Amino acid sequence: MPAISPAELEARLRLHLLPELGPRRLHKLLSAFPDASSALSAPAAAWRALGLPAGCAEPRRSPAIRERAALALSWLERPGHQLLMWDDPGYPALLAELPDAPPLLFVDGDPNLLERPQLAMVGSRRASGPGLDNARAFARSLAGGGFVITSGLALGIDGAAHQAALDVGGRTIAVLGTGLQQLYPRRHIGLAGRIVEGGGALVSELPLDCPPQASNFPRRNRIISGLSLGVLVVEASPSSGSLITARLAAEQGREVYAIPGSIHHPGARGCHQLIRQGAALVESVDDILQALQGWKQTTAVGQPQPGQPAHPLLDQLHAAPMTSETLAGALAQPLAQILAELTELEIEGLVACENGVWIARAG
């Protein structure tokens, strides 16, 4: 957060709380005055001259707005709570490129994580078993390969991706469609706590006390894609909100990836639609790693052909269950490569991860 006076900080929080003052209007207002305090005290006529609705200025001096701003200031005094603002040097550079970039971002956790390379993973709230397996497998490998996994804390694919990143000691960011004091869904309160404890972050542009509102989730989606280098849609119906995230990603110049599925599964149709529209078809994590960082696998993975030696990872796991770190040490290979190969084997049904330990499945 930039070094600003307490009065200026309170003024920004009060402006941010005004219901009709969205990101574009707030940017316009803050750009037109020397500071937020000047904008807050300016006559309503000056606001109207900027093309702002008359109703914008009316509640700015109300006791309710003052009280909510005071509560936000108290929240910011607690450990691990941060506020990133549009003129902050630490504001995430990729997000700052958006014409409707959030003027304020509340962060619970590590704000520096927002500048690290991120891959967004999104999908159906009512995901199938195979869809959840794919989300976990890809998230584990991508997080192990150094990417921050960014998603929306929703049920289904989002939650599976967050948890899988944590399972391998990776970092994950949850972008909320509510205020950080109104975590939603309630079933993921525990997951939200684990994300912060694991070195990740919870992020929202909305006032801290903002409850779930349907119109705020598409707004949340633009932040998920805006923070990330690319968006992977794991499983989605044609009406899924994940397709909104994918569309926003394409508009923002981000990469869009989609995992295909059975033509008989409704949850695959959204991904097939994206692929027809130009999204990259993803069959393995290597498809993403090669596109994003030139990472190349040097060891073939999958089921051995007749006459070929068994996969070295399978040899190790047939001997005894192991963690990914133990496998990396046993084979003297980078952990990222081991995780990518395990992902391929997991997708093929040859291995499984149970409580952080990998086992070979009977083939």
TAFENFEN-V917265 format. One record per run of one state. SS is the DSSP state (@ for helix, = for strand, . for the rest). FROM is the first residue (numbers start at 1). LEN is the number of residues. Records with the same first field share a line. If there is no record, write none. Layout:
BEGIN
SS: FROM-LEN ; FROM-LEN
END
This chain:
BEGIN
.: 1-5 ; 18-5 ; 33-3 ; 42-2 ; 50-4 ; 62-1 ; 77-4 ; 86-7 ; 97-7 ; 110-1 ; 116-2 ; 123-6 ; 145-3 ; 152-5 ; 168-4 ; 176-10 ; 198-3 ; 205-9 ; 228-2 ; 234-8 ; 252-3 ; 259-7 ; 277-3 ; 282-3 ; 294-18 ; 320-2 ; 323-1 ; 332-3 ; 348-3 ; 355-2 ; 361-3
@: 6-12 ; 23-10 ; 36-6 ; 44-6 ; 54-8 ; 63-14 ; 93-4 ; 111-5 ; 129-16 ; 157-11 ; 186-12 ; 214-14 ; 242-10 ; 266-11 ; 285-9 ; 312-8 ; 324-8 ; 335-13
=: 81-5 ; 104-6 ; 118-5 ; 148-4 ; 172-4 ; 201-4 ; 230-4 ; 255-4 ; 280-2 ; 322-1 ; 351-4 ; 357-4
END
